[in-house]
Amino acid sequence: MTENYTALYEEHKKLGASFTDFGGWQMPLKYSSELAEHHAVRNAAGLFDLSHMGEVWVTGPEAAAFLDYALVGKISAMSVGKAKYSLICQEDGGIIDDLITYRRGDAKFLVVPNAGNAKVVAEALAQRAANFDVVVEDASAATSLIAVQGPKAEAILLRLVRPNSTPSSPGSSTTPPLRCPSPLPGTPRICCSPAPVTRARTASKSSWTTTPLPPCGKQSRTLPRTAS
């Protein structure tokens, strides 16, 4: 299997991360104590590298109607700034992937599929877009995704960005963070910030290693709620 590495891989190594294969990507499993990272995420917030996830932009005057057609659920009912957990299915109803769609503008949406299915989802959306006035752009390879997860995630990020920021163009380095509930059972909300890979590498040399937020691995997102 081909191994993929995020833009922050070298920073994870410097921080002593243990790695695991996830969807063909080498991702941090933990840095030190799984329990300490778990409590950080449950009680305050932790910092995660989710750059293995896919990022597919859907833009154009018929973007909302197209996603109503292409995905499960009424995507067009979302207001700008909201997110929806949904599915993309085959014609026979079989599930291709579960994903989260963010509405970044009246005619601008960001679809975030899982790592192993990112290419398949992007191709499926492109095929279904034939009769709609939309542009489907798979920006996965050029985008890093950083998440702050925990009950205090939103408060922390609001101190770092201007609340009235205008949603920027796809892939812009000034794209405001995205807020959504976690699809993982019993886990706190997540705030994510997509950024170009080149900017993520630059930021990693300062913010990733100096932030008061503890870097956390995949294990701390999936430990049972009752861990103590």
N, C-alpha and C positions, 0 to 999 in steps of 0.2 A: 504494500500500500504506500502511495506517495505521502510523504510527511510535509505538512504545511506549517509555517511559522508566522505568528503575528508580528507586527512592527515593534511590539514591546517584548519580544522573546528574550533578548539579551538583558533587558532590565529585570525580567523575572528571574533569570539565572543569577544575577548579582544579588538578588534578595533571597536567594536560597530556595527557590521553589522546587517542589517535586512535580514532575510532569506526568501526564497520562494522554493517551491517544483518544481524541474525541472527534468523530466525523472526519478523520484524516488529518486533524490538527493536533499539534503538541500544545496542550493547554495546562496551566498550573492546577494541580490537584490540591496542594496546600503549600504554605510557606514555613510554618513552624508547628503550632498547636492547632489541630482541627477544631478543638473545643473553644479555644480563645477566639478564633475567627468566627465560629458559629455565634458566640455570644455578642461579638461586635456587630454582626449583621442583625441579630434579634433585638438588641438593645439600643443601638445607635445607627451605624451605617458602616459599610465596607466598600472597598474599591475593587472592581472586577474588570478584567479585560475580556470583552465579548466579541472581539474582532473576527472570530471564526464564523459568526452569524452572517447571513446574507443581507444585502441592502439593495432593494430594487425600487427605483423611483418610477412612479406612474404619474404623468402630467398631461394636461391638455383639457380642452373644453368638455370632453365627455368622460373624464377620468372617473368621476363618481359613479356614473351609470355603468361604466365598464367594470368597475370593481364589484358592483352589485351583481353583475352577470358572471364574473370570473370566480368570485369567492362565495363562501357561505355567509349569509347575513346581509343586513341592510347597511352597507358601508356608507352610503350617501347620507344616512341619518346622523352621522357624527358631525359635531361642530368642529371648527378649526382648533387645533391644539389637543384634541382628544385622541384616544387610541382604542382599538377593538381587537380582542382575541378571536381568531376565526380559523377557518379551514379552507384549503383548496382541494377539490375533489376531481376524480376522473368522471367521465360521462356515466359510468355505471354506479357511481356513488362511492367507490373506493377512495380512501383518503390518500392524497399525495403528500400532504404535510399540514401541520398546524403552524400558525404564524400570527404575528401582530402587525396590524396596519395603523399607521399614524396619519392623521390629516394635518398637513403642514400649510395648507392654503385652500382656497375654494376649488382649485383645479390641480392640486399638488398633494400626492400621497407617497408615503414611504412604507413599503412592504418588507418586513423582516422575517425571512424564513430561517429554518434551522440549517446548521452548517452543512450537513451531509446532503441536504436537498436543495440548496441554494440555486445551483445551476438548473436543476429540473424545474423548479418553480419559475425561474426567470424565463425559461423556454416555453413553459405552459402559458404564462401570461402573454408572452409575445405572440404565440399562435392564436390565442383567443382575442387578441386586439385587432385582428384584421378588419373588422367592420366598424371600428370605433375611431373617433378622432382623438387618439392618444399617442403618447410616446412612452415606451417601456424601456428603461435604461438599467441594466445590471451594473451597479457600481460596487459590487462586493469586493473585487480585487483591489480597488483603489480607496477603500474606506476602512477606517478603524472605528470600533465602537467601544466606548468606555462606559461602565455602569456604576452608579452609586446606589447600593441597595440597602434598605433598612428603614425603620420608622422615622428617622430624622433626615432621610435622603433629600427630600424636597427643601427643607429648611436650609440645609447645607449648601445646596446648589443655588438657591435664591440669593445667597450672599455673594456668589461668584459671577452671576449674570444679571443683566438688567431685566426686571420683570416685564417691561414693555418692549423688549427686543422684537424686531420684525422678522418672521421666518425668512431665511435666506434661500438662495438658489441651491439646487441639488449639489452636494459635495462641497459647499462653501465652508471655509474655515470658521465662519461666524455662526454656523447653524446652532440655534439655541437648544438646550437639553430637551429631551422628550420624557414625558411622565406617563407611566402606565402601572396598573396593578400587575403583580407577578402571576403568571399562569401556573407556577408551581404551588401545590397545595400548602397552605399554612405559612407562606413566606411573605415578608413585608414588600411594600411597593418598590418599584425600580425607577430610577431616573437615568436616562441614557443620553450620551452626547456623541453623535457621529462626527467624524473629522477625516480629512484626507490622510492617507498613510504617511505622507511626508511630514505633515504637521504633528501627527501622533508621535513619530520618532523624535522630533525636536522637543515636544512637550515632555516626553518620557524622561529626558535628562534632568528635568527640574521638578515638575509637579508630581510625577509618579513616585519619585523617591523622597520628596520632601513634604508631601501632603500629610496632615494629621490623621487622615483616614488610613486604617490598616489595609494593605493589600490582602485580598482573600482569594482562595482557590475554589474550584468547583465543588469540593467536598462540603464546604460550609453552606452552600446553597441547598444541599439536599439532605443534610442531617435531620433526623426527626425533630419535631417541635419540642418533644419531651427531653431532649439531650440536656445534660446539666453537669 
